[in-house]
Amino acid sequence: MMGTAHGGLPDEDLVGSGEDRISGLPDDLLHSILLRANLGTFDAARTSVLSRRWRRVWSHLPDLSFIQDRRDPDSHARARDRVDAALEAYSAPTASRLDIFEPPSWPLVPVSRVASWLGFASRRLAGELRMSLRCGQIFYYYEEEEEEEEEELVIPLCERATAITIHHLCCTMRFRLPPDDSAFAALAKLEIRDARLVGRELEGVVSSRCPRLKELALDVITLLPLQRGGDAAALSIRSTSLECLKISYAGFGRLQVAAPELQKLFLTKDQCHTRIVAAPKLAELYYDDLSSYDNGDVPISHQFIEAGRHLRRMGIRLANAATLMRQFDTVDELVLGVYIPEGVQPYERFLEDTNVLPKCKVLKVFLSLQRHALEPTMLRLLRKCVGIKKLVFRVNYFYTPPEDYYSSCKLLGCPCDWLDNHKAEDIIMDSLEEVEIENSVCRKDDMVVELVKLLCKCSMIFREKVHITISEGGGSEYLREKIRSIHSPTNNVEITIQP
């Protein structure tokens, strides 16, 4: 059994003194061997038992990786001691990566310990910092703030860090930076998940202390006021370098973004009632907020100022999204998540959302209906997107209705059962050439069949021959037989079933 000391590093007294041919290689080749072996830092340190020549090879490796396995027989305290010992023994002037991961089931890490690891990153890191661990004390969003002072984790200045990813903190993160113009000068990516942040501090760091920041991701974030009792309901981001912004599961009330280089914007369940975005180069927009169906009476404002009217790609879940889509006239690829809950009001909201759709070349539909008819829903989309060249359905999306709901709605007074919404004579598809039906992940064979029947029924409105390709997802003979039984009334439809 190999002896260890210093919290898990090899004991020098037990290291062999013999030499071998590998040990005679230069340090850079030994480093290359360990890197190609893809060892974590703990395992790399264990190579010290090979000979005294190997004793400090690991400590000059550019990457420090401490990925804790939940099945590790060592206790969490011992594993954390080993991280401390490895950082203390590290000999290289800089590290290109520091990665510390602990299983969520482990006990909380003391703030003081994480602060020492961040201190190492501040002094020695010239690359990527990744931390996924629970630090401090568990807090709950619905609880009122305690009178006693909560322990805070201060994020130090890491001037040479190129990427910082911090997940699952159970304490407040603070950016208490020097009053001078010191900055995260090399930082290109910042991702924070599951944490509480002081809103003004976050704004200050992103807007004035990250001159090279290109990607910012905030996930499950609670903003706190600078002082107790202050207002933290708004977040303002101003960056001349930012190209990609992702905000999810965060409620800021008001979000304001001014980013002249911003090209990609992701908003997922952010619950902001007002969004003001100045992004003249915006090319891709992704919006997903089903909570809007639960807050239908709450007005949501989307204002894209200094932005063009054309997007390369828009991915959007239809839920109070009408005002957002009206901001743009044309989209190369429009991805619609059509989720319509049970009830008359949600279907009326769907009709409102789709009253004006941007013109697009490619339309992708992720369909989920609850007790609503398929035919009028799809005819509605075809009617609003007559200029498309390619149509893609993905049939693996949430709940799909039983077979008897495909033709008619069972809800009294629902617009999807109105006779006029089942007519296709006024739809002329001038440009449609290709249809894909994806059925590969969670097979909904009956729904695929109904979609094909609908398209064949509509074949008289196609000006060109349309090729329908179906991904059958595993070789369903039932699906094949059903599709074979469908005969188009014209030669305008060609059906191919892929294995």
Buried (B, 14 or more C-beta within 10 A) or exposed (E): EEEBEBBBBBEEEEBBEEEEEEBEBEEEEBBEEBEEEEBBBBEBBBBBBBBBBBBBBBBBBEBBBBBBEEEBEBEBEEBBBBBBBBBEBBEBEEBBBBBBBBBEEBEBBEBEBBBBBBEBBBEBBBBBBBBBBBBBEEBEEEEEEEEEEBBBBBBBBBBBBBBBBBBBBBBBBBBEBEEEEEBBBBBBBBBBBBBBBBBBBBBBBBBEBBEBBBBBBBBBBBBBEEEEEEEBBBBBBBBEBBBBBBBBBBBBBBBBBBBBBBBBBBBBBBBBBBBBBBBEEBBBBBBBBBBBBEBBEEEBEBBBEEBBEBBEBBBBBBBBBBEBBEBBEBBBBBBBBBBBBBBBEBBBBBBEBBEEBBBBBBBBBBBBBBBBBBBBBBBBBBBBBBEBBBBBBBBBBEEBBEEEBBBBBBBEEBBBBEEEBBEBEEBBBEBBBBBBBBBBEEBBBBBBBBBBBBBBBBBBBBEEEBBBBBBBBEEBEEBBEBBEEBEBEEEBBEBEBEE
